[in-house]
Each structure stands twice: as structure tokens, then as C-alpha cells.
Amino acid sequence: MLWSSPQPNFTSPALPKHFSFRFWVAAGVTGVAAGLAAGLLMKLLRLVQHLAWAYQAGDFLTAVQHSPARHRVLLLSLAGGLTAGGLWLARRFWPKPGWGLSSGIWLHAGALPLLASLYNGVLSVVLVSLGAALGRESAPKEAGAAFGAGLANLGRLTLPERQLLAACGAGAGMAAVYNVPFGGALFALEVLLGSLALPAVLPALIVSFIATWVSWLLLPQVSTFTVPVAAVTPALLVWSVLFGLLAGVVSVGYVRLVGLARRYQPAGSARWWLPLVVFAGLGLASVPFPELLGNGRNVVQNAIDSRMSLALFGSLLVLRPLATAACLRAGAPGGLFTPTLTFGALLGGLAGRGWAVVWPAAVPSSSLGAYAVVGAGAILASATQAPLSSILLMLELGTHVDKLLMPLLIATAVATHVARRLEARSIYAVAGAHQEVPATPPHRGGDWHAAITS
């Protein structure tokens, strides 16, 4: 049967005021496991990228730009073949219908199979390395959540504790990948639990901070984006209000596009040929537009630095969401966090350039990057319907973003309000919807073997 994933989740079991000693032990181990998993998965991503795109230093986009057209098409075709083969293997080894991260936490009290989640995460990392237009955070999120759920089963914790631990593990995975401990903890609470209840705050922070600290053993301690210092002008504040209205409407279309792509994933014989066609087409599209490949991190940085032409801004604004939706439609696993940031940065950067025409004296070219940053935050907040975690994530992701806090708050608040009036679901709700799940969800964790094989 088909389930629709609600968000925010107002139906989760009530959390206890005091957690057991076993819960705190499981929380600490979950943080360590999530941090190690994130570090190892990102090491794998880098290794596959360097081997596939034949580069040792520099960024992914530069490597793609220097690769010949035939190489891009061949690598993306390989990604299509791996997607088809990966889906076949998943159905062979895990024939029982399952559910994704969001549905597992919201509808099944955090019941997530460990081996299937790790397999899905490794496949996701390889595909993103080869150029799939999806986010890299999906793998560590699923791994962290599955470790948390498995440890809760092993310790025979209560349903609310298992649900909380799975959500904290997912947030910790994101925190470790992007070096955003506060944002990862709030993401777990606001997006995955739909609640900022005080009993859940401390576990979320502890798991997230442990995972981030452990990941430093394997990953560099650097900000994801470099944002130049920009002055907050009256022009930027006025623009933030108007852009918030636009972002709220546009994000609804983006959310529904993702929902359609997820809903109509391939079935039957299409599982074999559709991934090959989609990824080969993406490889051909990357010949004139290499920016379509990967999670979009370099595109966001270029938008912040205003290193793209007006024509490229407009083209990528249309093509990047379509590329992400096409990868999802083909059945490829992957995240939506960075692709959503990319879409917001492109929309904000393009709208900022338009605003410079309307108010040229008040919008110096040196401050155009601020519009991309505010745009990324507003679209992220309205698409996830999580304004608090989105603002905190933006503050941790980039340098000097705190200087833009006021316009970021304004645009985020307006965009989220408009989006909620038009669409009740978030991007994670539609991405977790339409998945086949057992008619009777599990109500209490079994043993460790059940946790990793169910």
C-alpha cells in the first residue's frame, strides 16, 4: 500500500521527561557511528571522483569542465547502468517492501534496516561522485539513522526513544558531512521530528556534536562556502521582503516537481532502460552545461562570487531542478539539501541582478553575492518548511553569513509563510511519500539481527 509522509510530524509518541541510562549510552555510540560513517563515505566519494574524473587537486566542477565530452557521456551512462543494477540488487537482497528515512521515522517510530540503508548510501555516494545531480548528505543521514535505530533495538528502548535516536542519528550524519553541529541537531528536531520539545534538544545536540567531532578525524574543518562581507542596505532589506514572496511561490513548484519525480519512479521493464536514458541524456546536457553535474556546491559558490553570466544564471535556474528531478525519476538515491541550496542561490542571484537594474545606486556589484546567500536560505526554508534549522544551517555553512542575518530572517519568514499557505507538504514529505511499506508497521524493536535484516 501507499503511505503519504506527513510533515511536520504531530503524531509522534510523547517523549519521556527523563531518559534511561541505556538511551544515553546508545546516543553516544550513535554519534560516534554517524561521525565515522560520514567520514568514510565522504572519503569514498572523493576517491571515486578523483578516479572517475582524473584529477588530484581542485574542485569537482573544474575537473568536469576539463574533461572531454565523450568522457562525460560515458561516465554518466555508467551511472545509469549502476542505478539500474543497484535497484535490481536491492530488490533481490531485500525483496520485502521497505520505506525511506522520512517514512521510517515519521510513520514507523524510527524502524530502519541497517544493511539496506548502508547499501543505499554507498550507491548514492558513487552516483553523486559520477555526476548525479543529487546531494551527498543522503548517505550519512541514512547511515546515522539506521545505526541509531539498530542500537535502540539492541538496547530494547521504548518507541519514543527509538524514534528520537533515529532522527538524532540522521541529523548527526548531516552535521558531520557539512561541519554544522548546531544546524544538524536542529534539522533532526524541526524537520525529522517536527518538534522542538525540550527533552529532545539535549540528545540531539550531544549526538550531533559527537558525530561532528569524530568526523574531524577524517574530514577537514572548513566552511562549505566562502561568503564575502557585505553591507546590509535598505535596498537589500526591501528586496528580502519581495523576494520572500517570490521564493514562497517558486518553492512550492519545486517541491511538487520533486514529488512527481518520486511518485513516478520506474517500474517493470522501465527499471532497466530509463536510468540509462536519463543519465546518458544528462551526460549530453553536461557538454554545454557542465554545472549540471554533481550536487551543486561549486555552482552555489560561483553564484555567491557572481562568476556566472546572466544567461548562465537563467539557464541553470531552469536546468538544475530538471536535472535533479530526472535523476530522482530514474530511481537514483540521493539527497536534496545541496540541490535545493543551489536552486535558491541561482534564483536569489538572478533576482539580485534584476534588483540592481531597478535600484542601481544602492546595489553595488560587490554585494551581489549577498542576494544569492539570502536566496539560498529562503528557498531552503520554504521547501523544507523548517525556517529555524535553515537559518542556523546557513550561518554555519558559510563565512560572514551572520552579517546577513536580518535580510535572511526576513526572506525566510515571508517565504515559509507563503509556502505553507500554498502547500502543506515539504520537500522531505513528498520525497518520502508514495513508498510501498508493510500494511502493519513494527511497534517495537526486536533484536539486533532483525534491525539489520528487516
N, C-alpha and C positions, 0 to 999 in steps of 0.2 A: 504494500500500500504506500501511498504518498503522504509525507508529512510536510507541513509548512513550518519553518522555524520562526518563532516569534522573537522580536527584539524591540525594546528592552524586555528582559525576561522577568515578568512579575509573578511567575508561578513557581519559583524555586522554593525548596523547603527552607523553613526558618533556621537560621544559624544559631548554635548554642552560644551562651554568653562566655563559657569557658571551654577551651578545647583540651582534649586528653593529652597526656604525655606522648602517646604513640603518634598523635597527629603532628606534634611539633618535630618529632624525630623524622617522620615521613616528609614534612615540609622542608627540613634541612637537606635531606637526601635528594628530594626533588630539585631543589635549587642547584645542587652540585651536578646532578644528572643533566639538567637542562643546559647548564653552562658548558659542560663537556660536549654534549651533543651539538650545541650551536657552534662551538669552536671547530669540532671535527667536520661538521657539514660544510662550514664555510671554507675550511681548508680543502675539502673535496671540490667545492665549486671553483676555487682559484686554480686548482690543479687541472681540472677538466678545461677551464677557459684557456689557460696557458698552452696546453697541449693542442686543443682544437683550433685555436686562433693564432698559434705560433708567435707568442710574444712573452717576454720575460719581465718587462717593466712597463709602466704607463697604465692607462686606463683601458677599459673594455671597448669603448666607442672608437678610440684611436686605432686599436687593433682591427676592428671591423672595417673602418674606413681604408686601411692599408691592405686589406685582403682583396683578392680578385673576385669578380662577380661569380665566376664558376664555383669558387670555394664557398661563398656564402650560400649558394643554392644547394650545393652538396651537403653542407653541414645541417642546414635546415631540413632537408629531405631526410637525413639521418635522424634528426629529432622527431620527425613524423613517424618514421619506422619504429623508433624506440617507444613512442607514445602508444602505437597500435600493439606492439609486442608487450609493453608493460601492462596495458589493460587486459590483455589475454592472460598473462601470468597471474595477475591479481585475481581474476575470476576463477582461475584453475586452483590456486592455493587457498583462496578464501571465497569459496562458492556461496557461502551464506550471505544474504544481503546485509550490508553494513550501513554505517552513516558517517558523516563527516564531523569535523571538530565542533562546529556550532551546534548541529543537531545533537551530537553526543553529550554536550554539556547542558544544553537547554532542555532537551526532552528526555534524556536518559541518565541524568544525575552523574554525568562525567564518565560513563562507561565507554572506554575506548580501547580497542585491541592494540597491543604494543607492537607486535611484529608487522602487522598490516600498516600501522602508522609509520614505522621506520622505513618500510619498503616504499611507501608512497612518498615519504620525504626525500629519500635518496633519488628516486626517479625525478621528483620535482627539481632538485638541485642540478642534476645532469641536464635536464631540458633547458633550464634557465641559463646554464653555462653555454649551451649550444646556440642560444639566441631567442628562446621563447619569451614573448612579451608579458611575462608574469613576474611576481615578486619572489624574492629569495627567502622571505620570512616564514613561508608556509611550513617548510620542513622543520625548523627548530620549534615552531609553535606546536605542531602535531606531536613531535617527539617529547617535548616538555609536558604536554597534557597527558600523553599516554603513560609516561613514567609516573606522573602524579596519580593517575587513576590506578595503575598497577600496584603502586606502593600502598594506596588506600585499601585495595583489595587484600593485599598481603597482611596489612595490619588490622583488617576487619573493622574499618572505620565506618561511621554512620553515613547515610546518604548525603546529608548536607556537607559533611566533611569531605567526602569524595568529590562532590561537585565543585566545592571550593578549591580543593587541591588540584584538580584537573585544570580549572581556569587559571590558577596561580602558575601552574607549570607552563601553560601556553603564553601567558604574559611574560614569564621569565625567559622563555625562548626568544621572544621578540626583543626583550631588554638586552639580552646577551649579544644578539646579532648587531643591533644598532647602537649599543652602548648608551641605552636610555633607561636606567633603572626605575626612575620615578614614573616615566611615561608607560613603561611596561606594566608596572603594578596597577596604575590607574586604568590601563587598557583592559586588564583582567577583570577589574571591578565594574567599570562602566559599560564596556562592550560585551564581555562574555558572561558576566553575572547580572548586569542590568541593575546593580545596586551598589551604593556607597555605604552600606551598613558598617558601623564601627567595628564589630567583631571581625570583619573580613579584611580590614585595612592592614593590620599588623602582619598577618600571614602573607598577604600579597607583597608587601614591602620586603619582608625578610627573604622570601623565595626569589624575588626579582633581584635584590641586591647580592645574594649569594651567587646566583647564576651569572650576573654581570662580572663579579669579582673573579669567578672561576674562568670565565671566558677570556679574561685578560692574560691568562697563561698561554693562550693560543692566538688571540686576535689583538690588533693594535688598539691603543686607547686614543682614538682620534674622533673628531666630529665628522658626521657624514657629509655635511655641506659647509662650505665656507661662504659666509654672508658678509658683505662689506657693511660698514657702519653707514646708516642712512638717517637723515633728519626726518622727524615726523612733522609734516607741514599741514596746514589747513586743507590743501588740495588732496593730500593723501587720506585725511580723515573723511572728507566728503565722499571721495571715491570709495572708501571702505563701505559706507552705507549703501551706495548704489550697486557696488559690486556684490555685496551680500545678497541683494535681491536677485541679481542675475545668477549667482552661484547656486542659490537655493533651487531655482527652477532647473538649471542645467544639470545639477547633480541628480535630480530625480530621473531625468532621461538617461543618465549614465548608469544609475542603479538598475533601471528597468532593462537596459541593454545587457548588463551582466546577468540579470535574472533570466532573460530569454536565452542567452548563450548556455547557461547552466541547465535550463529546462529541456533544451533540445540537443543534449549531448548524443553522440552516435549510438545507434542500437543496431543489432543484427549485422548484416554484412558491411554496413557503413563504418563499423569499428575498425575495419581493415583499411579501407581506401580513403575515408575522409581525413584522418590525420595526415596521411601522405600528401593529399591535395592541398590541405590548408597550410602545412608547413613549407611545402615547395613554393606555394604562392607567396608566403611571407618572405622566403628567400629571394624570390624575384623582385618583390616590392622593396627589399632592402638594398637593391642595386642603386636606385636613385635616392633612397632614404635609409641610410644605414642606422639612423637614430631610432628606427622601429624595433631593433633587436635589443634584447636584454630587458632588465626590469625598469630602466628609465632613469637611473641615478645620474648618469652623465648628462642627460637631457635637462634634468632639473638644475644642475649646476650651471649649464650653459644658459638656461633661462635666467637664472639669478645674475649671471655675469653679462647678460644681454649680448651674447656672442652669436646670436642667430638673426637672420634676416626676417623681415616682416612676412615674406612669402613662406619661409620655413616654419615660422611660428604657426601660421594659419594651416599649413598642410599637416603638420604633426598634430595639431589640435583635433583634426578630424581622423587622421590615420592611426594615431597611437591607441585610442579607445577601441577602434575597429580591430586592430591587431590583437589586443588583449582579449576582446570578445571572441575572435576567431580561434585563438588558442584554447580558450575555455570550451568553445563549441566542439572542438576536435577531441575533447576529453582529457587534455593535458592538465595535470595537477600543478598548482602554483598559487602564490599569494596575490593579494590585491592592494597591499599597502603602498608600495612604491609606485605602481602604475597609477593609483589614484592621486598620489602626490604629483606625479608627472603631469597628469591631465590638469590639475589645479594650477600648477606653475605655468603651464602653457597658456591657460585661459587668463590667469592674472597678468602674465607678462604682456599678452596681446592687448588686454583691456587697458593696461597701464600705458602702452604706446598710444592707444586711441585717446586716452585721457590727456596725454601730453600735447595732442593736437588741440583739444578743447581748452586746456589751461596751460599753454606752453611756458609762460613766465614762471609758474610755480612748480613745474615738474622738470628739474634738471635731468639730463641723461644719466648722471652718476647715481641717481636714486631709482632708476627703473627696476633694479633688482628687488627692491622692497615690495613692489607690486606683485612680482612672481611669488615671493615668500608668503605674503598675505593671501594670495590666490590659492596657493597650495594648502594652507591651513583651513581656509573657508570651505574648499571642496572636500577636504578630508573630513572635516567636522560634519558637514551636511550629508555626505554619503554614508558615513558610519553612524550618524545621529549620536555622536559622542563628543560634544564640544570641549569638555574639560580635559579628557585624555588627549584630544587632538592638539589643543593649545600647549599642553605640557610636552607632548612629543616634539612639536615644532621648536620649543625652547631648548630642548636637549639635542635635537638633531643638528642644529646649525649654530655657528658662532654669531654673536651680536644680535640674535633674534629678539632678545629681551628689550632692545631699543625700539622694536616694532610692536610691543605688547598692546598698546592702545588700539591701533588700527586692526591688529589681529583679533582682539576681543570683539570689536565692533562688527567686522565682517563675519566672524564665526557665529556670533549670536544671531545676526539677521539671517544668514544663510541657513542655519539649523532650524530656525523658526519657520521659515518659508518651506523648507523641505518637509518638515513634519506636518505641515498643513496639506501638502500635496501627496505625500507617500508615507504610509505608516512603517514600511519596512526599510531596513538599512541594507548596505551592500553585503554585509555578512549574513543577513537574514535571507536575501534572495539567493546568495551563493550556497547557503545550507539547505535551501528548500528543494523539493522535488527529488529527494533521495529515497530509494527504497529501504525500508527498515522492517524488522520483525514486527508482527502485529502486537506482541506483548513484550515491551521493553523490560530489561532486567531491573529489579527493585533493590537488590543488594549484591554487593560484590562477592564473588566466590573466592577461589584460591588463586595463587599466582599463575598456575597453568591456564586457568580459564581466562585470566586477564590478558594473556599474550596470544591466545589462540582463538578466542571467540570472534 
